[in-house]
Amino acid sequence: MAKYFAHPTAIVESDKIGDDTKIWAYTHILKGVVIGANCNIGDHCFMENGVKVGNQVTIKNGNMLFEGIELEDGVFVGPHVFFTNDLFPRSPRLPEASKRYIDHSWFKPTLIKHGASLGAASVILAGSVIGEYATIGAGAVVTKDIPSYSLVVGNPSRQIGWVCQCGLRLEDLGKTFQCKSCGKGYVLDNKTLKLI
């Protein structure tokens, strides 16, 4: 049986929580959620059935993750990030919209890949894929897929640079990019940034 910590006020219905994960106050995790090892889930979070969280993930306070959200290993979710899973939402109780919700054709899953960071109050629209180690700036609105190592800001989000695996912005050296902090080098190959 996994050994994790849950604050006494947390409601944890899932039995799929990895070792050394910490779940803090007033967080509610439904039965169909899978969470990996060594994660930290802040106060006042909610996770709906069908959410998948990898290992070493940090989810700060006030986040709601709905069905179809998948966070791979090492993802950082800043406070109050907004996720969606329906691009054209209506209340299923509304007679004019009820037929649309008979099946899951409305549903659009979202994938946040290994090591990516989502800044505080960013908005991630349904169906987006955020690439490995990408950084989404605070308050940015993501409306499309984001390439790995991209630094994006604004509404709608736009790329303004590249970031290192360590999280800092890369220096453009012409044909290559380098991190002043950790020294890692990268090369741009057909619009894809690759570690040298």
trRosetta pair geometry for C-beta under 8 A, 3 or more apart (Angstrom, degrees):
i j d omega theta_ij theta_ji phi_ij phi_ji
2 16 8.0 88 -5 -158 147 25
2 17 5.4 -175 99 86 149 68
2 18 5.7 -133 -141 -145 137 18
2 19 5.2 -136 -154 -62 81 60
2 21 7.7 9 161 21 128 108
2 37 7.8 -145 -143 -94 115 83
3 19 5.2 30 52 -130 76 83
3 20 7.1 35 92 -47 85 51
4 17 4.7 -80 12 131 158 119
4 18 6.8 94 -71 84 122 39
4 19 6.5 -152 -64 -134 77 23
4 20 6.7 -44 -107 36 68 11
4 21 4.2 -12 -132 59 123 85
4 22 7.0 -159 -174 -72 85 32
4 23 6.9 52 147 -5 118 101
5 21 7.3 -154 37 97 66 50
5 22 4.7 -2 65 -117 110 72
5 23 6.8 -174 99 29 61 67
6 10 4.5 -122 -177 72 94 134
6 12 4.9 -92 -116 -16 154 140
6 23 4.4 -6 -114 65 73 114
7 10 4.6 104 58 -17 80 104
7 23 6.5 -123 9 105 80 67
7 24 5.0 51 -22 -157 134 37
7 25 4.6 -86 123 -72 161 55
7 26 7.8 -33 89 -5 134 46
7 27 7.4 98 39 22 113 98
9 25 4.7 31 61 -149 124 76
9 26 5.1 -19 128 -58 121 59
10 23 4.8 110 -154 126 166 108
10 24 6.8 140 -66 102 122 17
10 25 6.6 -124 -54 -124 81 20
10 26 6.9 -58 -87 2 55 10
10 27 4.7 -5 -125 57 100 84
10 28 7.3 -174 -164 -75 63 39
10 29 7.5 17 174 3 106 98
11 27 7.4 -150 38 99 62 49
11 28 4.4 7 60 -118 109 78
11 29 7.0 -175 98 31 64 60
12 17 6.7 -12 -171 -43 131 150
12 23 6.0 102 -76 88 124 166
12 27 7.9 31 -70 99 82 95
12 29 4.9 13 -125 52 64 114
13 28 8.0 24 -5 -176 102 75
13 29 6.2 -160 32 97 72 67
13 30 5.4 -19 57 -155 129 32
13 31 4.2 -67 130 -65 112 68
13 33 7.9 95 69 24 86 103
14 17 5.9 117 101 -44 106 91
14 29 5.2 -68 9 134 111 111
14 30 6.8 61 -48 99 94 36
14 31 5.6 147 -82 -147 58 27
14 32 7.1 -91 -98 37 101 11
14 33 4.5 -91 -61 62 148 84
14 34 7.1 -163 -167 -79 142 34
14 35 6.9 113 97 6 150 100
15 31 7.8 6 -1 -150 77 74
16 33 7.0 -168 66 99 104 52
16 34 4.4 -46 123 -116 134 70
16 35 6.8 133 112 28 75 62
17 21 5.5 -122 176 57 95 141
17 23 7.5 -55 -144 -34 144 130
17 29 7.6 77 -79 118 118 161
17 35 4.9 7 -121 64 67 110
18 21 5.3 99 70 -29 75 119
18 35 6.0 -124 9 114 87 70
18 36 4.4 7 -11 169 150 35
18 37 3.3 -111 152 -65 129 55
18 38 7.0 -53 113 5 122 53
18 39 6.8 95 56 1 112 102
18 55 6.5 -73 99 -103 173 82
19 37 4.7 4 55 -127 73 107
19 38 7.3 5 95 -41 71 69
20 37 5.7 49 48 -175 96 85
20 38 4.6 6 97 -82 118 65
21 35 5.8 94 -137 131 167 120
21 36 7.3 143 -72 95 125 43
21 37 6.3 -129 -45 -146 91 31
21 38 6.5 -68 -74 -20 61 8
21 39 4.3 9 -126 48 101 85
21 40 7.4 -161 -157 -68 62 34
21 41 7.2 26 175 -3 103 103
22 39 7.3 -148 35 95 59 56
22 40 5.1 4 58 -118 104 69
22 41 6.9 -171 95 31 58 67
23 27 5.3 -129 180 72 93 139
23 29 6.8 -70 -138 -18 146 133
23 41 4.8 -1 -115 63 66 116
24 27 6.0 88 69 -15 56 124
24 40 7.9 31 -24 -177 109 76
24 41 6.4 -161 15 96 80 63
24 42 5.3 -26 44 -159 133 32
24 43 4.8 -69 115 -64 117 62
24 45 8.0 82 58 9 86 107
24 61 7.8 -58 80 -92 136 84
25 43 4.6 -1 64 -118 86 99
25 44 7.4 1 99 -35 78 66
26 43 5.7 42 49 -167 98 82
26 44 4.9 6 98 -78 116 61
27 41 5.7 107 -151 129 166 112
27 42 7.4 143 -72 96 127 37
27 43 6.6 -137 -48 -145 92 27
27 44 6.7 -62 -78 -9 65 7
27 45 4.4 9 -127 51 104 84
27 46 7.2 -162 -158 -69 62 40
27 47 7.9 27 175 -2 99 95
28 45 7.6 -157 35 96 55 56
28 46 5.1 4 61 -117 96 76
28 47 7.3 -165 99 31 58 64
29 33 5.0 -105 -175 54 93 150
29 35 7.2 -44 -149 -25 147 134
29 41 7.8 46 -65 130 123 167
29 46 8.0 -177 -77 -154 42 38
29 47 4.7 10 -123 51 71 115
30 33 5.6 113 65 -20 68 106
30 47 6.3 -139 19 99 80 71
30 48 5.7 18 17 -148 139 31
30 49 4.8 -78 111 -54 135 69
30 51 8.0 108 48 19 99 108
31 49 6.5 -1 64 -97 72 99
32 48 7.9 -10 69 144 104 53
32 49 3.2 49 51 -146 127 88
32 50 5.6 13 123 -37 124 50
32 51 7.8 113 105 26 80 66
33 47 4.6 66 -108 127 150 124
33 48 7.5 132 -72 86 105 23
33 49 6.7 -112 -47 -112 68 34
33 50 7.6 -26 -88 40 57 26
33 51 4.7 -3 -123 62 93 97
33 52 7.8 -173 -160 -79 59 35
33 53 7.4 19 177 4 98 104
34 51 7.5 -165 36 98 61 59
34 52 5.0 1 62 -121 105 72
34 53 6.8 -173 99 34 60 66
35 39 5.7 -103 177 35 106 153
35 41 7.4 -48 -140 -42 148 136
35 47 7.8 50 -62 132 114 176
35 53 4.4 4 -119 63 69 118
35 57 7.8 -117 -155 50 85 127
36 39 6.0 111 72 -38 74 117
36 53 5.9 -130 10 112 83 73
36 54 4.7 2 -6 169 147 32
36 55 3.7 -104 142 -69 139 57
36 56 7.4 -40 103 6 126 50
36 57 6.7 102 49 2 109 108
36 73 7.0 -44 65 -98 170 78
37 55 4.9 2 53 -125 76 101
37 56 7.6 6 91 -39 70 62
38 55 5.9 42 50 -171 96 85
38 56 5.1 0 99 -80 111 62
39 53 6.1 52 -110 139 161 127
39 55 7.0 -131 -54 -150 89 34
39 56 6.8 -126 -83 -75 60 4
39 57 4.5 -2 -123 58 106 81
39 58 7.2 -173 -161 -76 66 36
39 59 7.2 20 175 4 109 97
40 57 7.7 -153 36 98 58 53
40 58 5.0 2 59 -120 102 74
40 59 7.1 -171 95 36 58 62
41 45 5.5 -106 175 45 99 154
41 59 4.7 8 -120 61 68 113
42 45 6.0 109 71 -35 68 116
42 59 6.1 -134 12 107 85 67
42 60 4.8 24 -10 -171 149 33
42 61 3.8 -100 137 -65 136 56
42 62 7.3 -31 100 5 123 55
42 63 7.4 90 53 11 105 100
42 79 7.4 -52 73 -99 164 83
43 61 4.7 3 57 -121 81 103
43 62 7.4 13 92 -41 75 63
44 61 5.7 45 50 -168 99 85
44 62 5.1 9 98 -82 114 57
45 59 5.9 68 -114 129 156 123
45 61 7.1 -131 -51 -145 88 35
45 62 6.9 -38 -80 9 64 6
45 63 4.8 3 -123 60 98 77
45 64 7.0 -179 -161 -77 58 42
45 65 7.5 15 180 1 104 95
46 63 7.7 -149 36 104 60 52
46 64 4.6 3 58 -121 103 81
46 65 7.2 -171 95 32 59 60
47 51 4.5 -108 -170 49 99 156
47 53 7.7 -58 -128 -29 148 125
47 64 7.9 -172 -73 -157 38 45
47 65 4.8 2 -115 62 74 106
48 51 5.9 112 61 -29 60 109
48 64 7.9 46 -24 177 99 83
48 65 6.6 -145 20 103 79 61
48 66 4.7 20 24 -139 139 48
48 67 4.9 -76 111 -42 122 70
49 67 5.9 2 83 -91 67 102
50 67 3.7 45 62 -140 137 82
50 68 5.9 7 134 -38 126 47
51 65 4.6 84 -122 124 141 118
51 66 7.3 156 -71 103 105 10
51 67 6.8 -102 -49 -102 69 33
51 68 7.9 -24 -88 38 56 28
51 69 5.2 -3 -123 65 88 93
51 70 7.5 176 -162 -83 50 46
52 69 7.6 -168 37 100 62 55
52 70 4.4 3 62 -121 106 85
52 71 7.1 -170 100 34 63 59
53 57 5.1 -123 -178 49 100 159
53 59 7.4 -59 -129 -36 140 131
53 65 7.8 71 -64 115 108 174
53 70 7.9 -161 -71 -153 35 47
53 71 4.9 9 -123 58 65 110
53 75 7.9 -118 -148 50 77 121
54 57 5.6 120 66 -44 71 117
54 71 5.9 -124 13 110 86 71
54 72 4.7 33 -22 -176 148 33
54 73 3.8 -105 139 -64 138 52
54 74 7.2 -34 95 8 127 53
54 75 6.8 104 42 4 109 102
54 114 7.6 -39 64 -100 170 71
55 73 4.7 -1 55 -120 79 98
55 74 7.5 10 90 -38 69 63
56 73 5.7 45 48 -170 99 83
56 74 4.9 5 98 -80 114 60
57 71 5.3 87 -130 125 145 129
57 73 7.0 -123 -55 -143 86 32
57 74 6.8 -55 -83 -9 58 6
57 75 4.9 6 -127 55 97 83
57 76 7.7 -172 -160 -76 59 35
57 77 7.5 24 176 -1 99 100
58 75 7.6 -148 40 100 61 54
58 76 4.9 3 62 -120 106 72
58 77 6.9 -166 100 32 61 66
59 63 5.3 -108 -180 46 103 148
59 65 7.6 -61 -136 -34 146 128
59 71 7.7 -162 -71 -5 108 175
59 77 4.6 7 -120 56 67 120
60 63 6.7 102 70 -27 59 117
60 77 6.2 -148 18 99 77 69
60 78 5.4 -10 27 -166 139 31
60 79 4.3 -79 117 -65 126 65
60 120 7.6 -48 75 -96 149 85
61 79 5.1 3 62 -120 78 103
61 80 7.6 -5 99 -38 71 74
62 79 5.4 48 47 -167 112 84
62 80 4.5 -13 109 -71 126 75
63 77 5.6 51 -103 134 162 130
63 79 7.3 -134 -49 -146 89 36
63 80 6.8 -142 -77 -83 63 19
63 81 5.5 11 -117 46 107 85
63 83 7.9 53 -173 -3 93 108
64 82 7.7 12 52 -127 95 55
64 83 6.9 -144 92 41 69 96
65 69 4.4 -123 -167 70 95 150
65 71 7.8 -67 -126 -22 147 116
65 83 5.8 38 -121 37 54 152
66 69 6.0 99 58 -16 52 114
66 83 5.9 -166 21 103 91 110
66 84 7.3 3 40 -146 139 23
66 85 4.9 -128 103 -9 121 124
67 85 5.9 16 75 -80 73 179
67 107 7.4 -51 109 -142 113 122
68 85 4.5 119 51 -129 134 127
68 107 6.1 -179 -67 -180 147 103
68 108 6.9 109 159 95 155 34
68 109 3.6 -136 -168 -107 99 71
68 110 6.2 83 129 15 93 70
68 126 7.6 30 108 -141 141 95
69 83 5.2 15 -92 177 136 158
69 85 7.1 -102 -44 -71 81 111
69 109 7.4 -166 -65 -158 26 72
69 110 5.3 -7 -111 63 65 103
69 112 7.7 11 -173 -1 84 106
70 109 6.8 26 -3 176 104 114
70 110 7.1 -178 28 91 69 55
70 111 5.1 -12 67 -113 107 69
70 112 7.0 -172 94 29 57 69
71 75 4.2 -121 -171 48 103 153
71 77 6.9 -69 -109 -42 146 120
71 112 4.9 -8 -114 65 66 115
72 75 6.0 112 61 -39 57 112
72 111 7.4 40 -29 -176 102 88
72 112 6.6 -148 15 97 79 62
72 113 5.1 6 23 -152 139 37
72 114 4.5 -67 115 -64 130 59
72 115 7.9 -34 93 1 106 53
72 116 7.8 77 50 15 100 100
73 114 5.3 7 63 -122 82 88
73 115 7.5 6 100 -42 73 65
74 114 5.6 44 51 -168 113 68
74 115 4.4 -4 110 -79 127 59
75 112 5.1 79 -128 120 144 119
75 113 7.8 147 -82 90 108 21
75 114 7.4 -113 -57 -135 79 21
75 115 7.0 -55 -81 -13 48 6
75 116 5.5 -2 -123 60 86 77
75 117 7.4 170 -165 -84 57 40
75 118 7.6 21 178 -4 100 99
76 116 7.5 -140 36 106 71 46
76 117 4.2 0 62 -118 112 82
76 118 6.8 -168 99 28 65 64
77 81 5.1 -105 -171 20 93 144
77 112 7.8 74 -76 116 99 174
77 118 5.0 5 -123 53 59 117
78 81 5.8 110 63 -50 71 105
78 117 7.4 61 -35 176 97 85
78 118 5.7 -135 15 101 86 68
78 119 5.0 4 9 -170 152 26
78 120 3.9 -101 141 -64 131 56
78 121 7.5 -57 104 3 117 50
78 122 7.1 87 49 7 117 101
78 138 6.9 -79 103 -100 166 83
79 120 4.9 8 57 -124 79 98
79 121 7.4 0 96 -39 73 70
80 120 6.1 41 55 -167 91 77
80 121 5.0 5 101 -79 107 68
81 118 4.8 47 -114 129 149 129
81 119 7.8 131 -91 82 103 35
81 120 7.2 -117 -62 -139 74 27
81 121 6.9 -122 -91 -69 43 9
81 122 5.3 -6 -128 57 90 80
81 123 7.7 178 -169 -82 63 30
81 124 6.8 24 169 -6 107 108
82 121 7.4 19 -11 -159 97 47
82 122 7.3 -148 32 100 74 43
82 123 4.5 -13 67 -114 112 73
82 124 6.9 176 89 24 57 67
83 110 6.3 -152 -155 51 107 154
83 124 5.2 -13 -108 65 66 107
84 87 7.4 110 123 -81 128 43
84 89 7.5 -111 -161 -39 118 128
84 110 7.9 101 67 -38 53 139
84 123 7.8 24 -13 -177 106 88
84 124 7.2 -169 20 91 73 62
84 125 5.7 -17 48 -140 121 46
84 126 4.5 -81 104 -42 89 91
85 107 6.0 -8 156 -149 104 72
85 108 5.9 178 -170 61 54 65
85 109 6.9 8 -137 -95 100 37
85 110 6.9 -115 -97 -8 74 103
85 126 4.9 117 -137 -113 20 116
86 89 4.3 97 102 -78 123 86
86 106 5.3 10 -129 151 101 106
86 107 6.9 -46 -84 -102 77 42
86 108 6.8 145 -95 21 27 95
86 126 5.8 140 7 -44 14 163
87 108 5.9 45 -26 2 99 149
87 125 6.8 56 -108 176 84 106
87 126 5.1 -125 -56 61 74 120
87 127 6.7 -11 -55 -1 118 125
88 106 7.2 -112 60 -146 88 100
90 94 5.5 -85 161 44 108 137
90 96 7.6 -91 173 90 153 89
90 97 3.6 -141 108 -118 140 163
90 100 6.9 77 48 56 121 143
91 94 4.6 104 73 -20 92 99
91 97 6.6 119 69 63 50 140
92 97 6.4 -114 -112 111 33 104
92 98 5.8 81 -179 -116 63 61
92 100 7.8 -131 -113 73 75 86
92 101 3.9 -63 -119 52 111 168
93 98 7.1 27 -135 -86 11 100
94 97 4.4 45 78 27 107 107
94 98 6.6 -162 80 -42 50 78
95 98 5.7 -33 -138 -3 31 120
97 100 5.2 -48 -173 28 68 120
97 101 6.8 46 141 -11 86 107
98 101 6.1 -72 -158 42 39 102
98 102 7.6 67 147 -54 67 81
99 102 5.8 -19 -163 -22 45 114
100 105 7.7 -112 -171 72 65 103
100 106 5.7 74 156 -65 97 126
101 106 6.3 -31 -95 5 65 145
104 107 4.3 -24 -178 7 87 132
108 126 3.7 97 79 152 118 109
108 127 3.6 -47 174 -57 125 93
109 126 7.7 60 13 -165 5 82
109 127 7.1 74 63 -97 39 47
110 124 5.9 101 -166 139 152 118
110 126 6.0 -112 -54 -138 107 42
110 127 6.4 -36 -82 -3 73 12
110 128 5.3 19 -133 54 98 74
110 129 7.5 -170 -159 -77 55 44
111 128 7.8 -143 43 104 58 54
111 129 4.8 4 63 -120 102 80
111 130 7.2 -161 101 31 59 65
112 116 5.1 -132 -179 67 88 133
112 118 6.8 -55 -130 -41 143 120
112 124 7.6 -38 -71 -141 110 162
112 130 4.8 1 -123 54 67 116
113 116 5.6 88 65 -23 63 121
113 129 7.0 44 -31 179 107 85
113 130 6.2 -152 16 93 81 62
113 131 5.4 -23 41 -161 137 27
113 132 4.5 -74 121 -66 121 60
113 134 7.6 74 55 12 100 103
113 148 7.0 -58 83 -95 143 93
114 132 4.7 0 65 -121 87 97
114 133 7.3 -11 103 -37 74 70
115 132 5.5 44 51 -170 106 75
115 133 4.3 -8 110 -76 121 68
115 165 6.4 -34 -179 -147 154 79
116 130 4.9 115 -166 125 164 113
116 131 6.8 137 -83 87 123 37
116 132 6.5 -128 -52 -143 88 21
116 133 6.2 -86 -82 -35 54 7
116 134 4.7 3 -126 52 103 78
116 135 7.3 -171 -162 -74 65 38
116 136 7.5 41 171 -10 104 96
117 134 7.5 -148 37 98 62 50
117 135 4.8 1 62 -117 105 75
117 136 6.8 -157 101 29 60 70
117 167 6.7 51 -17 -125 151 101
118 122 5.1 -132 -178 54 88 136
118 124 6.8 -48 -130 -49 137 126
118 130 7.4 51 -76 131 98 177
118 136 4.8 1 -125 53 58 123
119 122 5.0 98 65 -38 75 117
119 135 7.2 62 -42 174 99 81
119 136 5.4 -136 11 102 87 70
119 137 4.9 -16 9 171 157 22
119 138 3.7 -111 153 -65 125 51
119 139 7.0 -48 108 9 119 51
119 140 6.5 81 50 12 119 101
120 138 4.6 5 55 -127 82 102
120 139 7.3 3 93 -38 71 66
121 138 6.0 47 50 -172 92 78
121 139 5.0 7 98 -81 108 62
122 136 4.7 79 -143 131 165 121
122 137 7.1 135 -87 84 117 41
122 138 6.6 -120 -52 -139 86 26
122 139 6.3 -37 -85 13 56 7
122 140 4.8 -1 -127 55 102 77
122 141 7.3 -174 -166 -77 67 33
122 142 6.8 40 168 -14 110 102
123 140 7.4 -141 34 102 69 47
123 141 4.5 -3 60 -118 113 73
123 142 6.7 -168 92 25 59 70
123 155 8.0 45 38 -109 120 106
124 128 5.5 -126 -174 51 87 140
124 130 7.2 -64 -130 -37 125 128
124 136 7.5 -21 -79 -147 98 175
124 142 4.9 2 -118 54 60 122
125 128 5.7 101 70 -32 68 117
125 141 7.4 50 -32 176 103 81
125 142 6.1 -149 16 94 80 68
125 143 5.2 36 19 -115 142 51
128 142 5.2 71 -137 132 166 116
128 143 7.5 -168 -82 166 121 7
128 144 6.6 120 -116 145 94 9
128 145 6.0 171 -156 -86 66 46
128 146 7.1 31 180 -5 112 91
129 145 4.6 3 55 -124 87 99
129 146 7.4 -153 98 34 54 64
130 134 5.1 -131 176 63 89 137
130 136 6.7 -53 -134 -44 141 121
130 142 6.9 -27 -79 -157 110 162
130 145 7.5 -165 -75 -156 36 55
130 146 4.6 9 -126 50 68 116
131 134 4.8 96 65 -34 77 121
131 145 7.5 71 -39 171 91 89
131 146 5.7 -129 11 103 87 70
131 147 4.9 -11 4 171 154 27
131 148 3.3 -113 151 -62 125 56
131 149 7.0 -50 109 7 121 52
131 150 6.6 84 50 10 119 101
132 148 4.2 9 51 -128 78 113
132 149 7.2 3 92 -39 75 69
133 148 6.0 53 48 -171 86 83
133 149 5.1 13 93 -83 110 61
133 163 6.5 -153 151 92 95 98
133 164 7.6 -82 176 133 134 26
133 165 5.2 -72 -116 -107 144 58
134 146 4.9 115 -170 125 163 118
134 147 6.9 143 -88 90 122 41
134 148 6.0 -119 -49 -135 91 29
134 149 6.3 -39 -82 9 59 11
134 150 4.7 4 -130 50 101 80
134 151 7.6 -173 -163 -71 65 33
134 152 7.1 7 179 4 110 106
134 163 7.4 113 -144 43 30 117
135 150 7.4 -145 39 98 61 52
135 151 5.0 -2 64 -112 106 70
135 152 7.3 172 90 26 58 65
135 163 4.8 51 0 -1 123 161
135 167 6.9 100 -80 -150 132 68
136 140 5.1 -138 180 62 86 134
136 142 6.1 -51 -128 -54 135 124
136 146 7.0 -97 -78 -81 98 176
136 152 5.7 -19 -117 67 60 99
136 157 6.8 -47 -141 -121 91 152
137 140 4.6 99 63 -36 79 120
137 151 7.2 63 -49 179 98 78
137 152 6.3 -133 3 98 92 48
137 153 3.6 10 28 -101 152 83
137 154 7.4 47 61 -11 132 51
137 157 7.6 161 37 -128 94 104
139 155 7.3 -69 145 -42 86 110
140 152 5.8 113 -164 119 158 89
140 153 5.2 -124 -85 -143 116 34
140 154 5.9 25 -122 42 84 33
140 155 6.8 -175 -150 -63 42 67
140 157 4.3 56 180 -95 113 107
141 154 7.5 -66 31 120 79 47
141 155 4.1 57 15 -120 118 85
141 156 5.4 -86 87 -121 100 52
141 157 5.9 -161 69 -32 46 84
142 146 6.2 -59 -139 -40 122 122
142 152 7.1 84 -96 106 92 145
142 156 7.8 88 -123 -167 16 83
142 157 5.0 -6 -91 9 57 142
143 156 4.6 -45 8 -142 129 126
143 157 6.9 174 11 27 78 87
144 156 7.9 56 3 169 95 132
146 150 5.2 -136 176 61 92 138
146 152 5.7 -100 -132 -10 125 147
146 157 7.2 -27 -90 111 119 141
146 159 7.8 149 -146 -76 86 100
147 150 4.7 102 68 -38 80 121
147 159 7.5 5 37 -88 106 144
147 191 7.2 -120 -104 149 160 89
147 192 6.8 -144 -162 -113 125 62
147 193 7.3 112 140 12 118 94
148 192 7.1 38 48 -156 107 83
148 193 6.4 -138 97 57 88 93
149 162 5.0 16 142 -160 104 92
149 163 5.8 -163 -167 58 64 63
149 164 7.7 24 -141 -91 103 16
149 170 7.7 15 176 -13 115 136
149 186 7.0 149 -161 -142 164 160
149 193 4.2 -85 64 74 146 139
150 159 4.9 -75 -160 -117 113 113
150 161 7.9 134 -163 87 52 40
150 162 6.6 -54 -108 -109 34 59
150 163 7.5 9 101 15 14 92
150 193 7.9 166 -58 9 60 130
151 159 6.7 99 69 -154 53 69
151 160 5.6 -67 102 64 99 79
151 161 4.3 -5 48 70 127 82
151 162 6.2 -145 -2 -80 97 7
151 163 4.9 110 -63 -35 101 102
151 169 6.2 1 -55 -110 161 91
152 157 4.2 51 157 172 120 115
152 158 6.3 170 -149 79 86 19
152 159 5.2 -48 -90 -88 83 53
152 160 7.0 135 -116 7 32 79
153 157 6.5 160 83 -140 10 78
153 158 6.9 -34 63 56 60 68
153 160 5.7 -9 20 -2 107 130
154 157 5.5 138 68 -117 73 38
154 158 5.3 -8 55 20 135 89
161 169 5.4 18 124 -150 147 107
161 170 6.8 179 166 49 103 78
161 172 7.9 -117 -138 -44 94 107
162 169 7.3 109 78 -158 47 63
162 170 4.5 -27 92 36 97 125
162 172 8.0 112 29 -75 112 85
162 177 5.6 -10 76 -164 140 169
162 186 6.9 -139 143 87 145 153
162 193 5.5 138 -139 -88 136 159
163 167 6.3 -18 174 -164 122 27
163 168 6.6 168 -152 90 84 22
163 169 5.7 -56 -100 -99 73 43
163 170 6.3 -174 -113 -16 17 89
164 167 6.6 -32 74 29 82 24
164 168 5.3 4 32 58 115 72
164 169 7.7 26 -3 90 86 3
164 170 5.6 130 -51 -71 81 90
164 179 3.8 38 -78 -84 151 134
164 181 7.1 -161 51 50 158 107
164 182 6.3 164 157 38 150 117
164 184 5.6 129 -148 61 115 120
164 186 7.6 -155 -106 -27 70 127
165 182 7.7 -69 64 63 88 156
165 184 6.4 17 25 45 104 171
165 195 7.3 12 -32 -87 123 128
166 179 6.2 110 35 -173 118 157
166 181 5.8 -133 97 91 149 127
166 182 4.6 146 -26 -18 150 138
166 184 7.3 158 -8 12 106 126
168 179 5.8 109 74 -149 109 103
168 180 7.2 -93 125 48 143 82
168 181 4.9 106 20 3 156 135
168 182 7.8 158 32 1 120 94
170 177 4.0 41 154 168 134 118
170 178 6.5 138 -161 61 89 20
170 179 5.7 -62 -107 -75 74 66
170 186 6.3 -43 -134 33 157 129
171 177 6.5 157 74 -160 44 68
171 178 5.3 -26 58 64 99 76
171 179 7.4 155 10 -98 86 19
171 180 6.0 75 -22 -43 126 97
172 177 5.8 -31 -102 -104 47 86
173 176 4.9 -14 65 73 116 78
173 177 6.4 174 14 -97 87 27
173 178 5.8 39 -25 2 130 104
175 187 7.0 -5 148 -134 77 93
175 188 8.0 -136 -174 36 47 91
176 185 5.6 -2 173 -172 128 106
176 186 6.5 149 -169 78 77 46
176 187 5.2 -45 -112 -91 80 73
176 196 6.9 3 -142 -48 124 141
177 185 7.0 148 80 -160 50 57
177 186 4.4 -20 63 64 100 102
177 187 7.4 -178 19 -80 79 26
177 188 7.2 76 -14 -37 112 92
177 193 7.0 -25 33 -141 140 117
178 183 7.1 -20 -173 -157 102 38
178 184 7.2 174 -149 90 60 42
178 185 5.0 -22 -100 -104 83 74
178 186 7.3 -175 -76 21 38 74
179 182 5.0 7 105 47 134 81
179 183 6.2 -48 76 5 88 12
179 184 4.9 29 22 49 121 80
179 185 7.8 -132 13 -70 75 36
180 183 8.0 19 -161 -73 14 48
184 195 6.4 -42 180 -140 117 99
184 196 7.7 158 178 42 69 85
185 195 7.5 106 84 -162 51 57
185 196 4.1 -25 96 34 100 131
186 193 5.1 14 171 -176 131 99
186 194 6.3 156 -157 77 79 36
186 195 5.7 -48 -101 -100 79 40
186 196 6.1 -150 -92 -17 20 87
187 193 7.5 160 81 -151 31 57
187 194 5.6 -23 62 62 79 90
187 196 5.6 88 -16 -73 99 98
188 191 7.0 9 -178 -103 100 17
188 192 7.2 145 -158 70 58 34
188 193 5.6 -32 -98 -94 68 66
188 194 7.8 152 -102 16 19 76
189 192 5.4 -36 73 68 76 88
189 193 7.8 134 22 -107 72 17
189 194 5.4 -1 15 3 119 124
